[in-house]
């Protein structure tokens, strides 16, 4: 057995981290695979693999001969794999209207997800913290694990955050209400914890698993009740001095935009105005649907089906979206803008028109304008993505939580 004090030697820690790095994305691997990737000696690699097995990061698999694989003469190669169950990560989307918690293993595979609605206008920080506690407890229970298994938690909030996870007050204390002390709450449980702006996490998700993959510079434009943006420029997330780079207050200065109101908010409002004014055919879904269903998805479906009033609203939204994208894309010189959020699946009637208008508003080539394929879970997925990054970067300071 390797004595614990040996692990503290800087060179040994660096070598162990290099060996562990090889395992994150690999399936089964051998010492020879690690040697080729790291340049370390065979004796060093074998000793470190044994240590990582002992610590619970690796599992040793049947050797190549026992597994029925081809092997050369001599001793069959020892095989290893990362233990995906060596701990769990927690990604939380703590939005204004609800909180979603996702539990994933160390391969990023989702184990469970839970959601609870919250009072969007609630001013009691304790109530929001308690709601987060409850939905996290449900997700962990559904995943068949407990809080002791969590190696890192990342929480996405509709507010800027500093490097300590705190948010400024904001207008009418909104930012402070949306982030009522999550960092302190979860660090007190012994979890590595980060609190990050929700659009920034959406940008990480899009780059890792979504429409931003393969692009070095792109924007995740998150739209629901409001617009927010996460910027990746030359491969790096842009946060700004106070973490507020993506808050988009500049939209109040843009002709034809004037606010940060999002697609869901505006299409619902405009549809209600059409109904109140009697400005659609009596058979239009905008006139016949129950008022509580008169939202963005209904409007966009009706536009796709050819409803004239809905098409007019889609065109109005396309003009607004094109102006937003022209400003952001022109400022940052990105190659792609990904419109994300729950409404993204239905955006066909808007995006086609907005892309054509964007070509007219910008110097060529205009950024590609695409819809996210990650659905309403994009923020919690981004939180999981970031939590895995933290665990990988800090693995030598962590102890796996599963029984060995």
N, C-alpha and C positions, 0 to 999 in steps of 0.2 A: 504494500500500500504506500502511496506517496504521502509523506507527512505534510500537514497543512502549511507549515512554515515555508516549505519549498515553493508553494504557489505564489508567495509574495515577491519573489525575485523578479525585478522588472523584465529581464530578458525571457524568463520562463513564462511570465504572464503574456508577453507579446507573442511568443511562439504558440502558446495555448490558444490565444485569440485567433491566430492565423489558421490553426487547425480547425477551430470551431467555425470560422468563416467559410471554410470549404464545405461544411456540412449543411448550412442553412438552405441552400437551393438544391443540393444533391439528394438523390435517393440513397440506395446502398452504395458504399464506396469502400475502397481498400486503402491500406497504408501507402501503396504505390501511387494511388490517385492523389493523396495528400502531398506526397513527396514531389510529384510533378508540379503541383499547384503552388507549393510554398518554397521549394528548394531546401527544406530541412533534411537532416540525415534520417536514415531509417530508424536508428535507435531512438532518436529524439521523438520522431512521430509515433512510434509504438508506445513509448513511455507516456506521451501526452494523451494518446487515445485511451490507454488504460486509466489514466487519471480522470479523463472526461467520462468514461464508463462508471468509475467509482463515484464521481460527483453526481451522476444522474443525467448528464447532458446527452450521452451516447448510449445506445444499446448495441451489444455485440451480436451479430447475426451468425447463423451457421456458415462455416467456411465454404469456399467455392466448390470443393469436392462434395461436401454434404448437401449443398444446394443443387447439385446436379449440373453445375456450369462447367464449361471447358476450362482446363487449367494446364499449365506446363508441368513438367516433371519437378519433383521436389515437394517441399512443404506447401500445402494449399494456402492461399492468401486469406488472412483474417478480414472479415467484412464488418462494417459498422453502419449505423444510421443515426441521425438525430432523433431524439425522443420528442415527438411532437407533443406528448403529454407531460413533458417536464415542467410545465407551468401553463398558465393561461394569460391572455391579454384581454383588456376590456376597452371597448370603444363606445363612447356615449355621445349621442346627439341631443344636447340639452337646448332644444329650441323654445321659441316663445309659446307655441301652442301645445307642445308635447315633448316628452323625453323618451328616447329609444336607446336601449343598452344592448350591445352585441358582445358576446363572448366568443373568442376564437382560440385555437391551439397555436403552437409555435410555428406551424406551417401556414398560418393564416386561414385555416379552414373554420368556417363558422360553426359553432357548437350550439348556440341558442341566441334568440333575439326576443326582447320584450319591449313593450311600449305602454306608456300611460299618457293620457291627456292632462294638460295643466291649464290653469286659469291664465290667459294671455295678459290680463291686466292686473294679476295678483301682485301685491306689494309686500307680502310677508316672506322674507328670505328663508325663514325656517321651514315654511310650507314647501318651497321649491327644493330645498335640500332634502327634506323628508320624502318628497316624490322621487327624487333621484335615488335615494337609498332603497326605496321600495322596488323600483323597477330593476335596479341592479341586483337586488336579492333574488327577484324572480328569475332573471336571466341566468344567474349562477346556479340556482336550483334546477332550472330546466336543462342546463348543461351538465348536470350531475357532478358539480364541483362546488367548492366553497371559497370564501374570501381569502383563505390562506394560500390558494393556488395562484392568485393574481400577482403577476410580476410587474405589470405596468398598466396604468389606466390613463387614457387620454379622453378629455371631454371637450366637445366642440360647442361653442356658444355664439349667439348672434351679437357679438361685441368684440372690439379690439382687446387684445391681452398683451401684457408685458412678459418679460422672460420669467417672471415669478408666477405667472398665471393670474394676475390681478387685472381688473378692468377699471378704466376711469369712470367717473360718475355718469356722463352722458346727459342728453336732454331728458328732463323730467326723471332723472336717475335710471333711465332705461337700461343702460349697459350694466350698471351696478346691480339692478334687479335680475338681469339675465345671468349674471355671474356672482352669486351670493356667497362666494367663498369655497368653491369646489376644491381648489388646490389644497387648502388647509384641511378640509374635511377628509379627503382621501389619503393624503400623506400621513395623517394621524393613524391610518390603518396599516402603515408600513409599506404602502404601494409607491413605486415610482409613479409620479403623477405629472401630467402636463395639461394645461388648459389653453386651448387654441381657438382662434376665430374659425367659425364653421366653414366659411368659403375657402379659407386656406386648406382645411382638411379635405374639402371637396376637390381642390386642385391636386392634392397628393393622391387621392383615390383615382382621379382621372388619369394621372400619369402612370400609376402602377397597374391599373386594371381596366381603364376606360378609354375614352376617345382621345385623351392626351398622350397615350403611349406612343413613343417614337418621335415626339415633337420636343425640341429643346426649349422652345419658347411658346407658351400658350396661356390662355386665360380660362379659368372655370368661372362662368357667370351664373351664379346661383339665383334662381328666381322662384319666389313663392309670393308671400305678402310683400316682400321688398327685394330689391336687387342688392347683391353683395358679390364681390369678386375675389378670387384667389389668383395671383400672378406667379407664373414660373417663367423666369427669363434666363436664358443661357444655362438651363438646368438647375437654377436655384430659386427657391421660394422667396418672394419679396414681401417682407413684413412691414418695413418702415420703422421709424424711431420709436413710435408708441404702439406698433402692431396694428395701425389703423389704415394701412395702404389701400385695403379693399373696401372701405366703408362707403365710397362712391358719393360723398356729399357734393362732389363737383357736378353731378348730374343736375343739380338745381340751377346750374349756370348754362346748361345746354339747351339751345332753342329746340322746341319740339319735344322736350323731355320734361325738365322742370322739377323732378322729384326722384326719389329712390323707390317709389311704388313699383312692385313687381308684377309679373304677368298675371298671376292668380288674382291679385288684388284688383288690378285694373279691368280685366275682362269681366269679372263679377260685377264691378261697379258700372261699367259701360252697359252691360246687358240689362241691369236693373233700370238704367236710364232709358234704354230703348223701350222696355216694357212700360215704364211710367209715361212715356211720351206717345205710346201707341205707334212707334216708328217701324214696326215690322208687320209682315203679313199675319193675319190672325191664326194661320196654321203653322207659323214658325215655332220651333221649339223654344225660342226666346220668349214667346207669348204663352205657350201651353205648359211648359214645365213647372213643377212646383217651385216656389220662390227659393226654398232652401237647397234646391239642386241647381240653381242657376249660377253656375260657376265656370271656370276656365275650360274644364274638360268638355262640358256640354257645348259651350260655344265653339270650341275647336272641332268637335265631332260634327256639329251642324254645318260648319264651314266646309269641311271635307265632303259632306253630303250635298253641298250646293245651295244651302240656304243663303239667300241674298243678304239678309241683315247680319248674319254671322260672318259672312265673307267680308263685309264692310268693316266689322270689328277686327277681324284677322289682319286686314290690310292696314288698319290704323295702328295695330300693335306692331306689325312688321316695320312700318316707318319709324316708330319709336325705337325698336330694337336695333335697327340698322344705324340710327344716329348714335346710340350708346356704343355699339361695336366699332363704329368709325372713330369715335373719340378714343376709346381704350386701345383699340388695335393700332391706331396711328401713333399714339403716344409711346407705346412699348414695342412696336415693330414685331408683333408676334405672328406666328405662322398659322395659328388655329385658335378659334374661340369656341368653347364647349358650353352650351346652355344646359345647365343641370338643375335638378330638383324634381319633385313629384310630377310636375306638369310636362316634363321633357318628352315623355312618350307620345304626347298628343300634338307636338308642335309642328308637324309637317306643313299645315297650311300657312303658318307664320314664317318658318325658316326659309322656305323656298323664295317667298317674296322679299324677306329681309336680306337674303344673300344677294339677290339681284340688285336691290337698292344699295347695298354696301359696295358693290362694284362701282356704282355711280358716285358714291361719296368719298372714295379713297383713291389714292394713287395706286396703280397696279404694281404687284399683285395684291389683291385684297386678302385678308386672312380667310381661311376656310371657316365656315360657320356650320357647326354640326350640333346635333342633339346628343346629350349623354344617354348611354344605355344602362346606367347604373341605378336608375329609378330613385325613389324617395329615400333610399338607404345610403345615399352617396356620402353623407357627412359621417355617419357611424362607420362606414367602410373606410373612409379616410382616417378616422380615429384609430381603427385597428391597424391600418398601414403604418401610421406614425408610432403606435405602441410597439409594433414589431421592430421598427427601426431603433427605438430606444433600447429594447431588450438586447438586440444584436450588438449595439454599441457598448452596452454596460454589462454584458454577460459575465465578464470575469469578476464583477463585483456582486453577482447574484448567486443564489443557491437554488437549484431546481427544487420544486415543491412536491414532486411525485415520489411515492415510495420506490426505492431501488431494489 
